[in-house]
Amino acid sequence: MSPFLVTARRLVAIGASAGGPAALATVLGGLPADFPAAVVVIQHIDEKVAPGMAQWLAGQCRITVRVAAEGDRLVAGTVLLAGSGDHLRLKASDRVGYDPEPREYIYRPSIDVFFDSLARLWTGQAIGVLLTGMGRDGAAGLKTLFDQGRYTIAQDEATSAIYGMPKAARSLGAAVDVLPLDQIAPRLVATVARRI
């Protein structure tokens, strides 16, 4: 990593599951190359598939996409994709890493685990986004971010391939906004720009 890359002070955390790759391509594809925030993506995916997915997503967007490695710094304009059977979490205020705990979570990597670590350790601007997916992973974590006064988005029912996780977030009152898929990237760009 270049020593000239400055650690981000703005972070967008995105969780997705079933239907997630296509949804992520839409969201990430709508971000400019100079997007002034780091992005972390937690997609329920097998670790063997993660490198191929990162490469595919990189071809769909203008910002850098790669699999997160232990100790990676959060850098503006770079997307880190969780790529292990363990959970990705913030290990410090500006670095990510993997952790096998909690072992009982059926979703690996867990969106809730990352959102919770963000709530505990991130001191800059943070936006939480929960996209299409089955189950409830990410809903409680998004509510934690909401309760901290962070900006949170859930994908709407009409554009979700599976309206499980966003529905669970909405039922908890965890989303500041419920948006169609094609409106999420423009909202991220506008929100980050307003808070610089």
Secondary structure as UniProt FT lines:
FT   TURN            3..4
FT   STRAND          10..16
FT   TURN            18..19
FT   HELIX           20..29
FT   TURN            33..34
FT   STRAND          38..43
FT   TURN            47..49
FT   HELIX           50..58
FT   TURN            59..60
FT   STRAND          64..67
FT   TURN            70..71
FT   TURN            76..77
FT   STRAND          78..81
FT   STRAND          87..90
FT   STRAND          95..99
FT   TURN            103..104
FT   HELIX           111..121
FT   STRAND          125..130
FT   TURN            137..138
FT   HELIX           139..147
FT   TURN            148..149
FT   STRAND          151..155
FT   TURN            157..159
FT   HELIX           165..171
FT   TURN            172..173
FT   STRAND          177..179
FT   HELIX           181..194
//
